[in-house]
């Protein structure tokens, strides 16, 4: 005859089994109207967040047009001294010293500067243009000293608008322009750059115009980038000292104008 503890054990097992079965059935029965449905544990997808200090990636933005380099062209040189004063002042010497000062001021703006000549040599017009046209995102500034004009003043030139008549019309091939029409697509930008530089010159050198000039300057014609000519007056002064004294103001004014033009250039404006 089984002992009493064993009997009690079997009774407890039967009761536990019945209770478990009733609980399972209640979980499968839908809740009655007006009663809350039984809560069940459902996995929830978690949003992955970057850990503190982890860099985030912004959507890709198309690259912008960047003004990265300035071509400075000290005119003449070598066997061609340019304008020459009665006291022996040579245009080619003065503009080379101006170019070195302008270079320092432009580099302070974070721009790369290339000189078309570093010493007393005389690259051809085409050689200077080739150097400019080989750059991307550049502008071209050629420096001159005149033999006439009010001493101590500065004039800035861009190329006049080119009217394409039937006589001079051409059919571009693969988007290319003839070499001597390289400036054709940059007339408006060149004019804007000339305006900005001329304003700076007028603020620094009394008697200088506030409005830039236009002239068919040979060197500008073959440059495929915004291009201007700056002309200082003049080699007719009795000594070089007045011209040298204009150098720092010229350099600072050009750098400030180029910085202003850089904002316009990179925003796609004219």
C-alpha positions in Angstrom: 0.0 0.0 0.0 1.5 3.3 -1.0 2.5 5.6 1.7 0.7 8.8 2.4 3.5 11.2 1.2 3.6 9.5 -2.2 -0.2 9.9 -2.7 0.0 13.5 -1.8 2.8 13.9 -4.4 0.7 12.5 -7.2 -2.3 14.7 -6.2 -0.1 17.8 -6.4 1.2 16.8 -9.8 -2.3 16.4 -11.2 -3.4 19.8 -9.9 -0.3 21.5 -11.4 -0.9 19.9 -14.8 -4.5 21.1 -14.8 -3.6 24.7 -13.9 -1.0 24.8 -16.6 -3.5 23.6 -19.2 -6.1 26.2 -18.2 -3.5 29.0 -18.4 -2.5 27.9 -22.0 -6.1 27.9 -23.1 -6.9 31.4 -21.7 -3.9 32.8 -23.7 -5.5 31.6 -27.0 -9.0 32.8 -26.3 -9.6 36.4 -27.7 -10.5 39.0 -25.2 -14.2 39.7 -24.6 -15.6 43.0 -25.9 -14.8 45.8 -23.5 -12.0 43.9 -21.9 -8.3 44.7 -22.5 -6.5 42.2 -24.6 -3.8 40.2 -22.8 -0.4 41.8 -23.1 2.2 39.8 -24.9 5.9 40.5 -25.1 6.8 41.5 -28.8 10.3 42.3 -29.9 10.7 46.0 -30.8 13.1 47.1 -33.5 15.6 49.5 -32.0 17.0 52.6 -33.9 20.7 52.5 -34.2 22.3 55.8 -33.1 25.9 56.8 -33.4 27.9 56.4 -30.3 29.0 59.7 -28.6 31.9 61.2 -30.5 31.3 59.1 -33.6 31.3 61.2 -36.9 28.1 61.4 -38.9 28.0 61.5 -42.7 26.0 64.2 -44.4 24.4 63.7 -47.8 26.8 64.1 -50.7 26.8 67.6 -52.1 28.0 68.2 -55.7 31.4 70.0 -55.8 31.2 73.7 -56.2 33.1 75.9 -58.6 36.2 77.0 -56.8 38.5 79.9 -57.4 41.9 78.3 -56.6 44.6 80.1 -58.5 45.6 83.5 -59.7 47.9 84.0 -62.7 50.0 87.2 -62.3 51.6 88.4 -65.5 54.3 91.0 -65.1 54.3 92.4 -68.6 57.3 92.6 -71.0 60.7 91.5 -69.8 64.0 90.4 -71.3 64.8 92.4 -74.5 61.4 94.1 -74.2 61.5 96.6 -71.3 58.1 98.1 -72.1 57.6 101.7 -71.4 60.7 103.6 -70.5 61.0 106.9 -68.6 63.5 109.7 -69.2 65.1 108.8 -65.8 65.7 105.2 -66.9 62.7 103.6 -65.2 61.8 100.4 -67.1 58.2 99.1 -67.0 59.3 95.5 -67.0 61.3 96.0 -63.7 58.6 97.9 -61.9 55.8 95.4 -62.7 57.9 92.4 -61.6 58.3 94.0 -58.2 54.5 94.7 -58.1 53.8 91.1 -59.0 55.9 89.9 -56.0 54.0 92.1 -53.6 50.6 91.2 -55.0 51.5 87.5 -54.7 52.2 87.8 -51.0 48.8 89.5 -50.4 46.9 86.9 -52.5 48.6 84.0 -50.8 47.5 85.5 -47.5 43.9 85.0 -48.8 44.7 81.3 -49.2 45.1 81.4 -53.0 47.7 79.8 -55.1 49.6 82.3 -57.2 51.6 81.6 -60.4 53.8 84.2 -62.1 54.2 84.1 -65.8 57.8 85.1 -65.3 60.0 85.1 -62.3 63.0 87.1 -63.6 63.9 89.4 -66.5 62.8 87.1 -69.3 60.1 87.6 -71.9 57.6 84.8 -72.5 55.5 85.2 -75.6 51.9 86.2 -75.5 50.9 82.7 -76.3 53.2 81.2 -73.7 51.6 83.3 -71.0 48.1 82.4 -72.2 49.0 78.7 -72.3 50.1 78.8 -68.7 46.8 80.5 -67.7 44.6 78.2 -69.8 46.3 75.1 -68.3 44.8 76.0 -64.9 41.4 75.1 -63.6 39.5 77.6 -61.5 41.8 80.5 -62.2 41.8 84.2 -63.0 44.4 86.2 -64.9 45.8 89.6 -64.0 48.4 91.3 -66.2 50.4 94.2 -64.7 51.6 97.3 -66.6 53.1 100.8 -66.1 52.1 103.4 -68.6 54.2 106.1 -70.2 51.4 108.7 -69.9 48.6 109.5 -67.6 48.3 111.3 -64.3 51.1 110.0 -62.0 50.0 108.1 -59.0 46.8 106.8 -60.6 45.7 103.3 -61.7 43.4 102.1 -64.5 41.9 98.6 -64.8 40.9 97.2 -68.2 38.9 94.3 -69.5 38.3 93.3 -73.1 35.3 95.0 -74.9 32.3 92.9 -75.7 33.0 91.0 -78.9 30.2 91.3 -81.5 30.0 88.2 -83.7 29.0 89.2 -87.2 28.4 87.0 -90.1 31.8 87.8 -91.4 33.5 86.6 -88.3 31.0 83.9 -87.3 32.3 80.4 -86.8 31.0 77.0 -86.0 32.4 75.7 -82.8 33.7 72.2 -83.0 33.2 70.0 -79.9 32.7 73.1 -77.8 36.1 74.6 -78.6 36.7 78.2 -79.4 39.5 79.6 -81.7 42.6 80.5 -79.8 42.2 84.3 -80.3 38.6 84.1 -79.0 39.4 82.3 -75.7 38.1 85.3 -73.8 34.7 85.3 -75.5 32.9 83.4 -72.8 34.4 85.4 -69.9 33.7 88.9 -70.9 31.1 89.6 -68.2 33.1 88.0 -65.4 36.2 89.9 -66.5 34.3 93.2 -66.4 33.0 92.4 -62.9 36.6 91.7 -61.7 37.8 94.9 -63.3 35.0 96.8 -61.5 36.0 95.4 -58.1 39.7 96.2 -58.6 39.0 99.7 -59.9 36.9 100.5 -56.9 39.8 99.5 -54.6 42.3 101.6 -56.7 40.0 104.6 -56.5 40.0 104.3 -52.7 43.8 104.2 -52.4 45.0 106.4 -55.2 43.5 109.9 -55.6 42.5 110.8 -59.1 41.9 107.1 -60.1 38.6 106.4 -61.8 35.9 104.5 -60.0 34.8 102.9 -63.3 37.0 100.4 -65.1 37.9 100.8 -68.8 37.7 98.6 -71.9 40.4 98.1 -74.5 41.4 95.5 -77.0 44.5 94.4 -75.1 46.3 91.6 -77.0 47.2 89.5 -73.9 43.6 89.3 -72.6 42.2 88.0 -75.9 43.7 84.5 -75.7 43.0 83.8 -72.0 40.2 81.4 -71.3 39.4 82.7 -67.8 38.3 86.0 -66.1 41.2 88.3 -67.2 42.0 92.0 -66.6 44.9 94.4 -67.1 46.1 96.8 -64.4 48.0 99.9 -65.6 49.8 102.2 -63.2 50.9 105.7 -64.1 53.6 106.4 -65.0 57.3 105.9 -65.9 57.5 109.7 -66.6 58.0 110.4 -62.9 61.5 111.8 -62.1 62.5 108.8 -59.9 61.2 105.3 -59.1 60.4 106.0 -55.5 56.8 107.2 -56.1 56.1 104.0 -58.1 57.6 101.8 -55.4 55.5 103.5 -52.8 52.3 102.5 -54.7 53.2 98.8 -54.5 51.8 98.0 -51.0 48.5 99.8 -51.7 48.2 98.1 -55.1 48.8 94.7 -53.6 46.3 95.1 -50.8 43.7 96.5 -53.1 44.0 93.7 -55.6 43.9 91.0 -52.9 40.7 92.6 -51.4 39.1 92.8 -54.8 39.9 89.2 -55.7 38.5 88.0 -52.3 35.2 89.8 -53.2 35.3 88.3 -56.7 35.9 84.9 -55.3 32.6 84.9 -53.5 30.8 85.9 -56.7 32.7 83.4 -58.8 32.1 80.5 -56.4 28.4 81.3 -56.1 28.0 81.2 -59.9 27.2 84.9 -60.2 28.6 87.5 -62.6 
